[in-house]
Amino acid sequence: MRAAIAAVAAVAISGCGAANAVKEAVDPVAKAADVTGKVQGYKVSADMTVSTPAGQVTATISGDMDRANRTGQMTARESVAGQTMTIAERFSGLSFYMDTSGLPGADQLTHGKRWLKMDMARTLGSMGLGSLSTTGSDPSQFVDYLRATGANTQRLGSDTIRGVAATHYHAVVDLNKYVNLVPQADRAAARQGISTLKTALGTHTMAMDVWIDGHKLVRRLKFGLPECVNSQKLNLNMTMDLYDYGPQPATQVPSDSDAYDITPLLSAAMKNIKTGCGTSS
């Protein structure tokens, strides 16, 4: 259970031949991010590794996302310190739920309730990250950052992703540019969140590899983020596939009577977390 919470938090903070510079007037990666962000839903599968001074957490996440209603359901298989666990997860907006059935001792924490509930806006807001669009529990929200790519995008070749032909690009996200892409009313709050993220990364850029199909939909996203939290270095590496675009099954969100809200405890703990090992620009 601790590994699952750590993995969620880490996500919040977080070819063939020679590369050729893309000469298109509109950056193809930024365009694909915009198109993908408007679809009704899709399935997602991701492999993630979080390396910390205390050890390594690996996770495989699979599920489906209803972007129209901002809901989703996932299964996370996580391995830490030689132990593997499988956890069902649900989310609705920025409310995240974790099934604790089968986890030893979990009933003592949840007072007998099956689900743990976390308000990601409040929890990560205590670190100055709650206003970011990528601080929910849906890992595919990293796609939104791709709207802030530009002149450094390179076309690397072509591949087939889950049976679909796709073009492979290498792109660099400019977090300073991203702030100006959010709605005006949210811009001040987003600027604060981006500032915290830049401090954790020690830079204002994030390099990502992206595979885009003929319909301008993101099919695969791969990246590594070196972060610094409490003066200790962490590394988040993720490869994520998006597929089966279209309507997805309805998500059954746990009722309040069956969910224990752990948000106050997590918020209090995260207030003591400091990001950064140096300066960002």
C-alpha positions as CSV (number, residue, x, y, z in Angstrom):
1,M,0.0,0.0,0.0
2,R,2.9,2.4,0.8
3,A,4.3,1.6,-2.6
4,A,1.1,2.4,-4.3
5,I,0.9,5.8,-2.6
6,A,4.5,6.5,-3.5
7,A,4.0,5.6,-7.1
8,V,1.0,7.9,-7.4
9,A,2.9,10.8,-5.9
10,A,5.9,10.2,-8.1
11,V,3.6,10.3,-11.1
12,A,2.2,13.7,-9.9
13,I,5.7,15.2,-9.7
14,S,7.0,13.7,-12.8
15,G,14.1,4.8,-35.1
16,C,15.7,4.3,-38.1
17,G,18.6,6.2,-39.3
18,A,19.6,9.8,-38.4
19,A,17.0,12.1,-36.8
20,N,15.5,14.8,-39.0
21,A,14.2,18.1,-37.8
22,V,10.4,18.5,-38.4
23,K,9.7,21.4,-40.7
24,E,5.9,21.6,-40.2
25,A,4.3,24.9,-39.4
26,V,2.4,23.3,-36.5
27,D,4.4,21.0,-34.3
28,P,3.0,17.5,-34.8
29,V,3.4,16.5,-31.2
30,A,1.6,19.5,-29.9
31,K,-1.1,18.9,-32.4
32,A,-1.5,15.3,-31.4
33,A,-1.7,16.3,-27.7
34,D,-4.6,18.6,-28.5
35,V,-6.4,16.0,-30.6
36,T,-5.9,13.3,-28.0
37,G,-7.1,15.5,-25.2
38,K,-10.5,15.9,-26.9
39,V,-11.3,12.2,-27.4
40,Q,-14.1,10.5,-25.4
41,G,-11.9,7.8,-23.9
42,Y,-9.3,5.0,-24.4
43,K,-7.5,2.2,-22.7
44,V,-4.1,2.7,-21.2
45,S,-1.2,0.4,-20.3
46,A,2.0,1.6,-18.6
47,D,5.2,0.2,-17.2
48,M,6.7,2.4,-14.5
49,T,9.9,2.4,-12.4
50,V,10.6,4.7,-9.5
51,S,14.2,4.5,-8.2
52,T,14.8,5.9,-4.8
53,P,17.7,5.8,-2.3
54,A,15.7,3.3,-0.3
55,G,15.2,1.0,-3.3
56,Q,13.1,0.6,-6.5
57,V,9.4,0.4,-7.0
58,T,8.2,-1.1,-10.3
59,A,4.6,-1.1,-11.4
60,T,2.5,-2.2,-14.4
61,I,-0.8,-0.2,-14.7
62,S,-3.7,-1.1,-17.0
63,G,-7.2,0.2,-17.3
64,D,-9.6,2.4,-19.2
65,M,-10.2,6.2,-19.1
66,D,-13.5,8.0,-19.7
67,R,-12.1,11.4,-20.5
68,A,-15.5,12.9,-21.2
69,N,-16.6,12.2,-17.6
70,R,-13.2,12.4,-16.0
71,T,-13.5,8.9,-14.6
72,G,-11.4,5.7,-14.9
73,Q,-10.5,2.4,-13.4
74,M,-7.1,0.7,-13.3
75,T,-5.3,-2.3,-12.0
76,A,-1.8,-1.7,-10.6
77,R,0.7,-4.6,-10.1
78,E,3.5,-3.3,-8.0
79,S,6.8,-4.8,-6.7
80,V,8.9,-3.4,-3.9
81,A,11.5,-5.0,-1.7
82,G,10.8,-8.4,-3.2
83,Q,7.1,-8.3,-2.6
84,T,4.4,-8.0,-5.3
85,M,0.9,-6.8,-4.8
86,T,-2.1,-6.2,-7.1
87,I,-4.4,-3.3,-6.3
88,A,-7.6,-2.1,-7.9
89,E,-7.9,1.6,-8.3
90,R,-10.7,4.0,-9.3
91,F,-10.8,7.8,-9.9
92,S,-13.3,10.4,-10.5
93,G,-12.0,13.9,-11.2
94,L,-9.3,14.4,-8.7
95,S,-10.7,11.8,-6.2
96,F,-8.6,8.7,-6.1
97,Y,-9.7,5.4,-4.6
98,M,-7.5,2.4,-3.7
99,D,-8.9,-1.1,-2.9
100,T,-7.2,-2.4,0.3
101,S,-8.9,-5.8,0.5
102,G,-6.2,-8.5,0.8
103,L,-3.6,-6.1,2.2
104,P,-2.4,-7.2,5.6
105,G,-3.3,-4.7,8.4
106,A,-5.2,-2.4,6.0
107,D,-8.4,-2.7,8.0
108,Q,-6.8,-1.0,11.0
109,L,-6.0,2.0,8.9
110,T,-9.4,2.1,7.1
111,H,-11.5,1.3,10.2
112,G,-12.9,-1.7,8.3
113,K,-13.8,0.1,5.1
114,R,-12.7,-1.5,1.8
115,W,-11.4,1.6,0.0
116,L,-8.9,4.3,0.8
117,K,-9.9,7.7,-0.7
118,M,-7.5,10.6,-1.5
119,D,-8.3,14.0,-2.7
120,M,-5.4,14.6,-5.1
121,A,-5.9,18.4,-5.3
122,R,-5.7,18.8,-1.5
123,T,-3.0,16.2,-1.0
124,L,-0.6,17.4,-3.7
125,G,-1.7,21.0,-3.1
126,S,0.1,20.8,0.2
127,M,3.3,20.6,-1.9
128,G,2.2,23.3,-4.3
129,L,1.3,20.9,-7.1
130,G,-2.5,20.7,-6.7
131,S,-3.3,23.1,-9.5
132,L,-1.5,21.2,-12.2
133,S,-3.6,19.2,-14.8
134,T,-1.3,16.3,-14.4
135,T,-1.7,15.8,-10.6
136,G,-4.6,13.5,-10.8
137,S,-4.3,9.7,-10.8
138,D,-4.7,9.2,-14.5
139,P,-1.1,8.6,-15.9
140,S,-2.2,9.6,-19.4
141,Q,-2.6,13.1,-18.2
142,F,1.1,13.5,-19.0
143,V,0.0,13.8,-22.6
144,D,-1.3,17.3,-21.8
145,Y,2.3,18.5,-21.3
146,L,3.0,17.7,-24.9
147,R,1.1,20.8,-25.9
148,A,4.1,22.8,-24.9
149,T,6.6,21.3,-27.4
150,G,8.0,23.1,-30.3
151,A,11.1,23.9,-32.4
152,N,13.2,21.0,-31.0
153,T,10.9,18.2,-32.2
154,Q,12.6,15.6,-34.2
155,R,11.2,12.8,-36.4
156,L,13.0,9.5,-35.7
157,G,11.2,7.0,-37.9
158,S,8.2,4.7,-38.1
159,D,7.0,1.8,-35.8
160,T,4.0,-0.3,-35.3
161,I,2.3,0.1,-31.8
162,R,-0.2,-2.6,-31.0
163,G,-0.9,-3.2,-34.6
164,V,-1.2,0.5,-35.5
165,A,1.3,2.3,-37.7
166,A,2.8,5.3,-35.9
167,T,5.5,7.9,-36.4
168,H,8.2,8.2,-33.7
169,Y,9.1,11.7,-32.5
170,H,11.5,13.0,-29.9
171,A,10.2,16.2,-28.3
172,V,11.1,18.6,-25.6
173,V,8.4,20.1,-23.3
174,D,9.0,23.6,-22.2
175,L,7.2,24.0,-18.8
176,N,7.5,27.8,-19.0
177,K,5.5,27.7,-22.2
178,Y,3.0,25.3,-20.7
179,V,1.8,27.9,-18.2
180,N,0.5,30.1,-21.0
181,L,-1.5,27.3,-22.5
182,V,-3.9,26.8,-19.6
183,P,-7.1,28.9,-19.3
184,Q,-6.4,32.5,-18.1
185,A,-8.4,32.0,-14.9
186,D,-6.2,29.1,-13.9
187,R,-2.9,30.6,-15.0
188,A,-1.7,32.0,-11.6
189,A,-2.3,28.7,-9.9
190,A,-0.7,26.7,-12.7
191,R,2.4,29.0,-12.5
192,Q,2.8,28.0,-8.8
193,G,2.5,24.3,-9.6
194,I,4.9,24.6,-12.5
195,S,7.4,26.4,-10.2
196,T,7.3,23.5,-7.8
197,L,7.7,20.9,-10.5
198,K,10.7,22.8,-12.0
199,T,12.4,22.9,-8.6
200,A,11.9,19.1,-8.3
201,L,13.3,18.6,-11.8
202,G,16.1,21.2,-11.6
203,T,15.1,22.4,-15.1
204,H,12.2,23.9,-17.1
205,T,12.3,21.2,-19.8
206,M,11.2,17.5,-20.1
207,A,12.4,15.3,-23.0
208,M,9.8,12.8,-24.2
209,D,9.6,10.2,-27.0
210,V,6.1,10.1,-28.6
211,W,4.5,7.8,-31.2
212,I,1.6,9.3,-33.2
213,D,-0.8,7.5,-35.6
214,G,-2.3,8.8,-38.9
215,H,-5.3,10.2,-37.1
216,K,-3.0,12.5,-35.0
217,L,-3.6,10.4,-31.8
218,V,-0.8,9.6,-29.3
219,R,-0.2,5.9,-29.3
220,R,2.9,5.7,-27.0
221,L,4.7,8.0,-24.7
222,K,8.1,7.3,-23.1
223,F,10.1,9.4,-20.7
224,G,12.4,9.6,-17.8
225,L,12.3,12.3,-15.1
226,P,15.1,12.8,-12.6
227,E,13.6,14.5,-9.6
228,C,14.9,15.7,-6.3
229,V,12.7,15.5,-3.1
230,N,14.0,16.3,0.4
231,S,17.5,16.6,-1.1
232,Q,17.3,13.0,-2.3
233,K,17.4,12.0,-6.0
234,L,14.6,10.0,-7.5
235,N,14.2,8.7,-11.0
236,L,10.8,8.1,-12.6
237,N,10.8,6.1,-15.9
238,M,7.5,5.3,-17.8
239,T,6.4,3.8,-21.1
240,M,2.7,4.2,-21.7
241,D,0.5,3.0,-24.5
242,L,-2.9,4.5,-25.4
243,Y,-5.2,2.3,-27.5
244,D,-8.9,1.3,-28.2
245,Y,-9.9,4.9,-28.6
246,G,-13.6,5.5,-28.1
247,P,-16.3,5.1,-25.4
248,Q,-15.2,3.1,-22.3
249,P,-17.2,1.2,-19.6
250,A,-18.7,3.2,-16.8
251,T,-16.6,3.4,-13.7
252,Q,-18.2,2.3,-10.4
253,V,-16.9,4.9,-7.8
254,P,-17.0,3.6,-4.2
255,S,-19.5,5.2,-1.9
256,D,-18.5,7.4,1.0
257,S,-19.8,4.7,3.4
258,D,-17.2,2.2,2.0
259,A,-14.2,4.6,1.7
260,Y,-11.9,6.0,4.4
261,D,-10.6,9.5,3.5
262,I,-6.9,9.5,4.2
263,T,-6.5,13.0,2.7
264,P,-5.9,14.8,6.0
265,L,-3.1,12.4,7.0
266,L,-1.4,12.6,3.6
267,S,-1.7,16.4,3.4
268,A,-0.1,16.8,6.8
269,A,2.8,14.5,5.8
270,M,3.4,16.1,2.4
271,K,3.6,19.6,4.0
272,N,7.0,18.5,5.3
273,I,8.3,17.4,1.8
274,K,10.7,19.9,0.1
275,T,11.5,19.7,-3.6
276,G,14.8,20.4,-5.2
277,C,18.5,19.8,-4.8
278,G,19.6,23.0,-6.6
279,T,18.1,25.7,-8.8
280,S,15.8,25.6,-11.8
281,S,15.5,28.0,-14.7
